[in-house]
C-alpha cells in the first residue's frame, strides 16, 4: 500500500483558525436558522428550559457527537475503542480510536453520521416543538460548528481514489491506495 495523502486538519488549517471558523460557522448557522423560525413561529409562546438542562445539553453534545461517529462502525466488523477522560478536571470527554482501516465509503458514512444522527433530529425537533425552537436552534448551531472539522475531513475523503483505505493514527488520517504492480 502507498500513502496517497496524509490529512491532519489542525496542521492544514491551523488549530486557532479552526476554532475561529467553527465559532463563526456556529454564529452564522444560528442567524440563518433563527430568522426563518422566528418569522414562522412569531405568535408561539416560548418555554425556556432550566439553566441546568441547557448546561447538561451543552456538556453532552460533544459526547453524543463522538458516539455518533462510532455508531456506523457497530454495523461493521471493525474494532474500535471508546475511552473516557476529563478535560479541565470537570468536563467529561470521549476519545474514539480505531484499530483497523476503513473503506472510503465507511469513512464517508462515519464522518456524516453526527450530522444525520444529531443535527437533523434537532432541526426536526425545532419544527415539531415550536415552543422550544430557540434552544434547539442554539444546540443545532453549536453542533454544526463542532461538525465543521468533520466536513473538512469529508471533503478529503470524497476526493480520494475510489479503491482507497483510510487509516487513523493519533492525529492523522492516512489515505492508502494499492501500490502499482511492477
MODELLER restraints for C-alpha pairs under 7 A, 6 or more apart:
rsr = mdl.restraints
at = mdl.atoms
rsr.add(forms.Gaussian(group=physical.xy_distance, feature=features.Distance(at['CA:1:A'], at['CA:176:A']), mean=5.98, stdev=0.5))
rsr.add(forms.Gaussian(group=physical.xy_distance, feature=features.Distance(at['CA:1:A'], at['CA:177:A']), mean=5.58, stdev=0.5))
rsr.add(forms.Gaussian(group=physical.xy_distance, feature=features.Distance(at['CA:1:A'], at['CA:178:A']), mean=4.73, stdev=0.5))
rsr.add(forms.Gaussian(group=physical.xy_distance, feature=features.Distance(at['CA:1:A'], at['CA:179:A']), mean=5.03, stdev=0.5))
rsr.add(forms.Gaussian(group=physical.xy_distance, feature=features.Distance(at['CA:2:A'], at['CA:176:A']), mean=5.40, stdev=0.5))
rsr.add(forms.Gaussian(group=physical.xy_distance, feature=features.Distance(at['CA:2:A'], at['CA:177:A']), mean=5.36, stdev=0.5))
rsr.add(forms.Gaussian(group=physical.xy_distance, feature=features.Distance(at['CA:2:A'], at['CA:178:A']), mean=6.15, stdev=0.5))
rsr.add(forms.Gaussian(group=physical.xy_distance, feature=features.Distance(at['CA:2:A'], at['CA:179:A']), mean=5.44, stdev=0.5))
rsr.add(forms.Gaussian(group=physical.xy_distance, feature=features.Distance(at['CA:3:A'], at['CA:174:A']), mean=6.56, stdev=0.5))
rsr.add(forms.Gaussian(group=physical.xy_distance, feature=features.Distance(at['CA:3:A'], at['CA:175:A']), mean=5.86, stdev=0.5))
rsr.add(forms.Gaussian(group=physical.xy_distance, feature=features.Distance(at['CA:3:A'], at['CA:176:A']), mean=4.42, stdev=0.5))
rsr.add(forms.Gaussian(group=physical.xy_distance, feature=features.Distance(at['CA:3:A'], at['CA:177:A']), mean=6.35, stdev=0.5))
rsr.add(forms.Gaussian(group=physical.xy_distance, feature=features.Distance(at['CA:4:A'], at['CA:175:A']), mean=5.46, stdev=0.5))
rsr.add(forms.Gaussian(group=physical.xy_distance, feature=features.Distance(at['CA:4:A'], at['CA:176:A']), mean=5.34, stdev=0.5))
rsr.add(forms.Gaussian(group=physical.xy_distance, feature=features.Distance(at['CA:4:A'], at['CA:177:A']), mean=6.12, stdev=0.5))
rsr.add(forms.Gaussian(group=physical.xy_distance, feature=features.Distance(at['CA:5:A'], at['CA:174:A']), mean=6.01, stdev=0.5))
rsr.add(forms.Gaussian(group=physical.xy_distance, feature=features.Distance(at['CA:5:A'], at['CA:175:A']), mean=5.26, stdev=0.5))
rsr.add(forms.Gaussian(group=physical.xy_distance, feature=features.Distance(at['CA:6:A'], at['CA:172:A']), mean=6.45, stdev=0.5))
rsr.add(forms.Gaussian(group=physical.xy_distance, feature=features.Distance(at['CA:6:A'], at['CA:173:A']), mean=5.75, stdev=0.5))
rsr.add(forms.Gaussian(group=physical.xy_distance, feature=features.Distance(at['CA:6:A'], at['CA:174:A']), mean=4.49, stdev=0.5))
rsr.add(forms.Gaussian(group=physical.xy_distance, feature=features.Distance(at['CA:6:A'], at['CA:175:A']), mean=6.24, stdev=0.5))
rsr.add(forms.Gaussian(group=physical.xy_distance, feature=features.Distance(at['CA:7:A'], at['CA:172:A']), mean=5.45, stdev=0.5))
rsr.add(forms.Gaussian(group=physical.xy_distance, feature=features.Distance(at['CA:7:A'], at['CA:173:A']), mean=5.07, stdev=0.5))
rsr.add(forms.Gaussian(group=physical.xy_distance, feature=features.Distance(at['CA:7:A'], at['CA:174:A']), mean=6.29, stdev=0.5))
rsr.add(forms.Gaussian(group=physical.xy_distance, feature=features.Distance(at['CA:8:A'], at['CA:171:A']), mean=6.35, stdev=0.5))
rsr.add(forms.Gaussian(group=physical.xy_distance, feature=features.Distance(at['CA:8:A'], at['CA:172:A']), mean=4.78, stdev=0.5))
rsr.add(forms.Gaussian(group=physical.xy_distance, feature=features.Distance(at['CA:8:A'], at['CA:173:A']), mean=6.63, stdev=0.5))
rsr.add(forms.Gaussian(group=physical.xy_distance, feature=features.Distance(at['CA:22:A'], at['CA:145:A']), mean=4.52, stdev=0.5))
rsr.add(forms.Gaussian(group=physical.xy_distance, feature=features.Distance(at['CA:22:A'], at['CA:146:A']), mean=6.58, stdev=0.5))
rsr.add(forms.Gaussian(group=physical.xy_distance, feature=features.Distance(at['CA:22:A'], at['CA:148:A']), mean=6.20, stdev=0.5))
rsr.add(forms.Gaussian(group=physical.xy_distance, feature=features.Distance(at['CA:23:A'], at['CA:145:A']), mean=6.13, stdev=0.5))
rsr.add(forms.Gaussian(group=physical.xy_distance, feature=features.Distance(at['CA:25:A'], at['CA:145:A']), mean=5.58, stdev=0.5))
rsr.add(forms.Gaussian(group=physical.xy_distance, feature=features.Distance(at['CA:26:A'], at['CA:141:A']), mean=4.80, stdev=0.5))
rsr.add(forms.Gaussian(group=physical.xy_distance, feature=features.Distance(at['CA:26:A'], at['CA:142:A']), mean=5.35, stdev=0.5))
rsr.add(forms.Gaussian(group=physical.xy_distance, feature=features.Distance(at['CA:26:A'], at['CA:144:A']), mean=6.12, stdev=0.5))
rsr.add(forms.Gaussian(group=physical.xy_distance, feature=features.Distance(at['CA:26:A'], at['CA:145:A']), mean=4.61, stdev=0.5))
rsr.add(forms.Gaussian(group=physical.xy_distance, feature=features.Distance(at['CA:27:A'], at['CA:141:A']), mean=6.96, stdev=0.5))
rsr.add(forms.Gaussian(group=physical.xy_distance, feature=features.Distance(at['CA:29:A'], at['CA:141:A']), mean=5.27, stdev=0.5))
rsr.add(forms.Gaussian(group=physical.xy_distance, feature=features.Distance(at['CA:30:A'], at['CA:137:A']), mean=6.47, stdev=0.5))
rsr.add(forms.Gaussian(group=physical.xy_distance, feature=features.Distance(at['CA:30:A'], at['CA:138:A']), mean=6.32, stdev=0.5))
rsr.add(forms.Gaussian(group=physical.xy_distance, feature=features.Distance(at['CA:30:A'], at['CA:141:A']), mean=5.12, stdev=0.5))
rsr.add(forms.Gaussian(group=physical.xy_distance, feature=features.Distance(at['CA:33:A'], at['CA:137:A']), mean=6.81, stdev=0.5))
rsr.add(forms.Gaussian(group=physical.xy_distance, feature=features.Distance(at['CA:34:A'], at['CA:137:A']), mean=6.72, stdev=0.5))
rsr.add(forms.Gaussian(group=physical.xy_distance, feature=features.Distance(at['CA:41:A'], at['CA:130:A']), mean=6.79, stdev=0.5))
rsr.add(forms.Gaussian(group=physical.xy_distance, feature=features.Distance(at['CA:44:A'], at['CA:131:A']), mean=6.35, stdev=0.5))
rsr.add(forms.Gaussian(group=physical.xy_distance, feature=features.Distance(at['CA:45:A'], at['CA:131:A']), mean=6.13, stdev=0.5))
rsr.add(forms.Gaussian(group=physical.xy_distance, feature=features.Distance(at['CA:46:A'], at['CA:131:A']), mean=4.48, stdev=0.5))
rsr.add(forms.Gaussian(group=physical.xy_distance, feature=features.Distance(at['CA:46:A'], at['CA:132:A']), mean=6.31, stdev=0.5))
rsr.add(forms.Gaussian(group=physical.xy_distance, feature=features.Distance(at['CA:47:A'], at['CA:131:A']), mean=5.56, stdev=0.5))
rsr.add(forms.Gaussian(group=physical.xy_distance, feature=features.Distance(at['CA:47:A'], at['CA:132:A']), mean=5.97, stdev=0.5))
rsr.add(forms.Gaussian(group=physical.xy_distance, feature=features.Distance(at['CA:48:A'], at['CA:132:A']), mean=6.83, stdev=0.5))
rsr.add(forms.Gaussian(group=physical.xy_distance, feature=features.Distance(at['CA:63:A'], at['CA:93:A']), mean=6.22, stdev=0.5))
rsr.add(forms.Gaussian(group=physical.xy_distance, feature=features.Distance(at['CA:63:A'], at['CA:94:A']), mean=5.89, stdev=0.5))
rsr.add(forms.Gaussian(group=physical.xy_distance, feature=features.Distance(at['CA:65:A'], at['CA:114:A']), mean=5.51, stdev=0.5))
rsr.add(forms.Gaussian(group=physical.xy_distance, feature=features.Distance(at['CA:66:A'], at['CA:94:A']), mean=6.72, stdev=0.5))
rsr.add(forms.Gaussian(group=physical.xy_distance, feature=features.Distance(at['CA:66:A'], at['CA:96:A']), mean=6.95, stdev=0.5))
rsr.add(forms.Gaussian(group=physical.xy_distance, feature=features.Distance(at['CA:68:A'], at['CA:113:A']), mean=5.73, stdev=0.5))
rsr.add(forms.Gaussian(group=physical.xy_distance, feature=features.Distance(at['CA:68:A'], at['CA:114:A']), mean=4.92, stdev=0.5))
rsr.add(forms.Gaussian(group=physical.xy_distance, feature=features.Distance(at['CA:68:A'], at['CA:117:A']), mean=6.54, stdev=0.5))
rsr.add(forms.Gaussian(group=physical.xy_distance, feature=features.Distance(at['CA:69:A'], at['CA:110:A']), mean=5.27, stdev=0.5))
rsr.add(forms.Gaussian(group=physical.xy_distance, feature=features.Distance(at['CA:69:A'], at['CA:111:A']), mean=6.47, stdev=0.5))
rsr.add(forms.Gaussian(group=physical.xy_distance, feature=features.Distance(at['CA:69:A'], at['CA:113:A']), mean=5.84, stdev=0.5))
rsr.add(forms.Gaussian(group=physical.xy_distance, feature=features.Distance(at['CA:69:A'], at['CA:114:A']), mean=6.09, stdev=0.5))
rsr.add(forms.Gaussian(group=physical.xy_distance, feature=features.Distance(at['CA:72:A'], at['CA:110:A']), mean=5.93, stdev=0.5))
rsr.add(forms.Gaussian(group=physical.xy_distance, feature=features.Distance(at['CA:78:A'], at['CA:100:A']), mean=6.20, stdev=0.5))
rsr.add(forms.Gaussian(group=physical.xy_distance, feature=features.Distance(at['CA:79:A'], at['CA:98:A']), mean=6.15, stdev=0.5))
rsr.add(forms.Gaussian(group=physical.xy_distance, feature=features.Distance(at['CA:79:A'], at['CA:99:A']), mean=5.42, stdev=0.5))
rsr.add(forms.Gaussian(group=physical.xy_distance, feature=features.Distance(at['CA:79:A'], at['CA:100:A']), mean=6.32, stdev=0.5))
rsr.add(forms.Gaussian(group=physical.xy_distance, feature=features.Distance(at['CA:80:A'], at['CA:97:A']), mean=5.46, stdev=0.5))
rsr.add(forms.Gaussian(group=physical.xy_distance, feature=features.Distance(at['CA:80:A'], at['CA:98:A']), mean=4.24, stdev=0.5))
rsr.add(forms.Gaussian(group=physical.xy_distance, feature=features.Distance(at['CA:80:A'], at['CA:99:A']), mean=5.52, stdev=0.5))
rsr.add(forms.Gaussian(group=physical.xy_distance, feature=features.Distance(at['CA:81:A'], at['CA:96:A']), mean=5.87, stdev=0.5))
rsr.add(forms.Gaussian(group=physical.xy_distance, feature=features.Distance(at['CA:81:A'], at['CA:97:A']), mean=5.21, stdev=0.5))
rsr.add(forms.Gaussian(group=physical.xy_distance, feature=features.Distance(at['CA:81:A'], at['CA:98:A']), mean=6.49, stdev=0.5))
rsr.add(forms.Gaussian(group=physical.xy_distance, feature=features.Distance(at['CA:82:A'], at['CA:94:A']), mean=6.56, stdev=0.5))
rsr.add(forms.Gaussian(group=physical.xy_distance, feature=features.Distance(at['CA:82:A'], at['CA:95:A']), mean=5.58, stdev=0.5))
rsr.add(forms.Gaussian(group=physical.xy_distance, feature=features.Distance(at['CA:82:A'], at['CA:96:A']), mean=4.80, stdev=0.5))
rsr.add(forms.Gaussian(group=physical.xy_distance, feature=features.Distance(at['CA:82:A'], at['CA:97:A']), mean=6.56, stdev=0.5))
rsr.add(forms.Gaussian(group=physical.xy_distance, feature=features.Distance(at['CA:83:A'], at['CA:94:A']), mean=5.64, stdev=0.5))
rsr.add(forms.Gaussian(group=physical.xy_distance, feature=features.Distance(at['CA:83:A'], at['CA:95:A']), mean=4.99, stdev=0.5))
rsr.add(forms.Gaussian(group=physical.xy_distance, feature=features.Distance(at['CA:83:A'], at['CA:96:A']), mean=6.59, stdev=0.5))
rsr.add(forms.Gaussian(group=physical.xy_distance, feature=features.Distance(at['CA:84:A'], at['CA:93:A']), mean=5.83, stdev=0.5))
rsr.add(forms.Gaussian(group=physical.xy_distance, feature=features.Distance(at['CA:84:A'], at['CA:94:A']), mean=4.67, stdev=0.5))
rsr.add(forms.Gaussian(group=physical.xy_distance, feature=features.Distance(at['CA:84:A'], at['CA:95:A']), mean=6.25, stdev=0.5))
rsr.add(forms.Gaussian(group=physical.xy_distance, feature=features.Distance(at['CA:85:A'], at['CA:92:A']), mean=5.96, stdev=0.5))
rsr.add(forms.Gaussian(group=physical.xy_distance, feature=features.Distance(at['CA:85:A'], at['CA:93:A']), mean=5.33, stdev=0.5))
rsr.add(forms.Gaussian(group=physical.xy_distance, feature=features.Distance(at['CA:85:A'], at['CA:94:A']), mean=6.28, stdev=0.5))
rsr.add(forms.Gaussian(group=physical.xy_distance, feature=features.Distance(at['CA:86:A'], at['CA:92:A']), mean=4.50, stdev=0.5))
rsr.add(forms.Gaussian(group=physical.xy_distance, feature=features.Distance(at['CA:86:A'], at['CA:93:A']), mean=5.63, stdev=0.5))
rsr.add(forms.Gaussian(group=physical.xy_distance, feature=features.Distance(at['CA:87:A'], at['CA:93:A']), mean=6.55, stdev=0.5))
rsr.add(forms.Gaussian(group=physical.xy_distance, feature=features.Distance(at['CA:98:A'], at['CA:168:A']), mean=6.72, stdev=0.5))
rsr.add(forms.Gaussian(group=physical.xy_distance, feature=features.Distance(at['CA:100:A'], at['CA:167:A']), mean=6.91, stdev=0.5))
rsr.add(forms.Gaussian(group=physical.xy_distance, feature=features.Distance(at['CA:101:A'], at['CA:165:A']), mean=6.27, stdev=0.5))
rsr.add(forms.Gaussian(group=physical.xy_distance, feature=features.Distance(at['CA:101:A'], at['CA:166:A']), mean=5.50, stdev=0.5))
rsr.add(forms.Gaussian(group=physical.xy_distance, feature=features.Distance(at['CA:101:A'], at['CA:167:A']), mean=4.57, stdev=0.5))
rsr.add(forms.Gaussian(group=physical.xy_distance, feature=features.Distance(at['CA:102:A'], at['CA:165:A']), mean=5.61, stdev=0.5))
rsr.add(forms.Gaussian(group=physical.xy_distance, feature=features.Distance(at['CA:102:A'], at['CA:166:A']), mean=5.08, stdev=0.5))
rsr.add(forms.Gaussian(group=physical.xy_distance, feature=features.Distance(at['CA:102:A'], at['CA:167:A']), mean=6.42, stdev=0.5))
rsr.add(forms.Gaussian(group=physical.xy_distance, feature=features.Distance(at['CA:103:A'], at['CA:164:A']), mean=6.46, stdev=0.5))
rsr.add(forms.Gaussian(group=physical.xy_distance, feature=features.Distance(at['CA:103:A'], at['CA:165:A']), mean=4.84, stdev=0.5))
rsr.add(forms.Gaussian(group=physical.xy_distance, feature=features.Distance(at['CA:103:A'], at['CA:166:A']), mean=6.09, stdev=0.5))
rsr.add(forms.Gaussian(group=physical.xy_distance, feature=features.Distance(at['CA:104:A'], at['CA:157:A']), mean=6.67, stdev=0.5))
rsr.add(forms.Gaussian(group=physical.xy_distance, feature=features.Distance(at['CA:104:A'], at['CA:162:A']), mean=6.96, stdev=0.5))
rsr.add(forms.Gaussian(group=physical.xy_distance, feature=features.Distance(at['CA:104:A'], at['CA:164:A']), mean=5.98, stdev=0.5))
rsr.add(forms.Gaussian(group=physical.xy_distance, feature=features.Distance(at['CA:104:A'], at['CA:165:A']), mean=6.03, stdev=0.5))
rsr.add(forms.Gaussian(group=physical.xy_distance, feature=features.Distance(at['CA:104:A'], at['CA:166:A']), mean=6.51, stdev=0.5))
rsr.add(forms.Gaussian(group=physical.xy_distance, feature=features.Distance(at['CA:108:A'], at['CA:154:A']), mean=6.17, stdev=0.5))
rsr.add(forms.Gaussian(group=physical.xy_distance, feature=features.Distance(at['CA:108:A'], at['CA:157:A']), mean=6.55, stdev=0.5))
rsr.add(forms.Gaussian(group=physical.xy_distance, feature=features.Distance(at['CA:111:A'], at['CA:150:A']), mean=5.65, stdev=0.5))
rsr.add(forms.Gaussian(group=physical.xy_distance, feature=features.Distance(at['CA:111:A'], at['CA:154:A']), mean=6.25, stdev=0.5))
rsr.add(forms.Gaussian(group=physical.xy_distance, feature=features.Distance(at['CA:119:A'], at['CA:140:A']), mean=5.66, stdev=0.5))
rsr.add(forms.Gaussian(group=physical.xy_distance, feature=features.Distance(at['CA:119:A'], at['CA:143:A']), mean=6.75, stdev=0.5))
rsr.add(forms.Gaussian(group=physical.xy_distance, feature=features.Distance(at['CA:122:A'], at['CA:136:A']), mean=5.94, stdev=0.5))
rsr.add(forms.Gaussian(group=physical.xy_distance, feature=features.Distance(at['CA:122:A'], at['CA:140:A']), mean=5.93, stdev=0.5))
rsr.add(forms.Gaussian(group=physical.xy_distance, feature=features.Distance(at['CA:123:A'], at['CA:137:A']), mean=6.94, stdev=0.5))
rsr.add(forms.Gaussian(group=physical.xy_distance, feature=features.Distance(at['CA:123:A'], at['CA:140:A']), mean=6.77, stdev=0.5))
rsr.add(forms.Gaussian(group=physical.xy_distance, feature=features.Distance(at['CA:126:A'], at['CA:132:A']), mean=6.51, stdev=0.5))
rsr.add(forms.Gaussian(group=physical.xy_distance, feature=features.Distance(at['CA:126:A'], at['CA:133:A']), mean=4.35, stdev=0.5))
rsr.add(forms.Gaussian(group=physical.xy_distance, feature=features.Distance(at['CA:126:A'], at['CA:136:A']), mean=5.69, stdev=0.5))
rsr.add(forms.Gaussian(group=physical.xy_distance, feature=features.Distance(at['CA:126:A'], at['CA:137:A']), mean=6.75, stdev=0.5))
rsr.add(forms.Gaussian(group=physical.xy_distance, feature=features.Distance(at['CA:163:A'], at['CA:177:A']), mean=6.84, stdev=0.5))
rsr.add(forms.Gaussian(group=physical.xy_distance, feature=features.Distance(at['CA:164:A'], at['CA:175:A']), mean=6.44, stdev=0.5))
rsr.add(forms.Gaussian(group=physical.xy_distance, feature=features.Distance(at['CA:164:A'], at['CA:176:A']), mean=5.53, stdev=0.5))
rsr.add(forms.Gaussian(group=physical.xy_distance, feature=features.Distance(at['CA:164:A'], at['CA:177:A']), mean=4.78, stdev=0.5))
rsr.add(forms.Gaussian(group=physical.xy_distance, feature=features.Distance(at['CA:165:A'], at['CA:175:A']), mean=5.79, stdev=0.5))
rsr.add(forms.Gaussian(group=physical.xy_distance, feature=features.Distance(at['CA:165:A'], at['CA:176:A']), mean=5.12, stdev=0.5))
rsr.add(forms.Gaussian(group=physical.xy_distance, feature=features.Distance(at['CA:165:A'], at['CA:177:A']), mean=6.46, stdev=0.5))
rsr.add(forms.Gaussian(group=physical.xy_distance, feature=features.Distance(at['CA:166:A'], at['CA:173:A']), mean=6.62, stdev=0.5))
rsr.add(forms.Gaussian(group=physical.xy_distance, feature=features.Distance(at['CA:166:A'], at['CA:174:A']), mean=5.66, stdev=0.5))
rsr.add(forms.Gaussian(group=physical.xy_distance, feature=features.Distance(at['CA:166:A'], at['CA:175:A']), mean=4.67, stdev=0.5))
rsr.add(forms.Gaussian(group=physical.xy_distance, feature=features.Distance(at['CA:166:A'], at['CA:176:A']), mean=6.21, stdev=0.5))
rsr.add(forms.Gaussian(group=physical.xy_distance, feature=features.Distance(at['CA:167:A'], at['CA:173:A']), mean=5.67, stdev=0.5))
rsr.add(forms.Gaussian(group=physical.xy_distance, feature=features.Distance(at['CA:167:A'], at['CA:174:A']), mean=5.13, stdev=0.5))
rsr.add(forms.Gaussian(group=physical.xy_distance, feature=features.Distance(at['CA:167:A'], at['CA:175:A']), mean=6.56, stdev=0.5))
rsr.add(forms.Gaussian(group=physical.xy_distance, feature=features.Distance(at['CA:168:A'], at['CA:174:A']), mean=6.23, stdev=0.5))
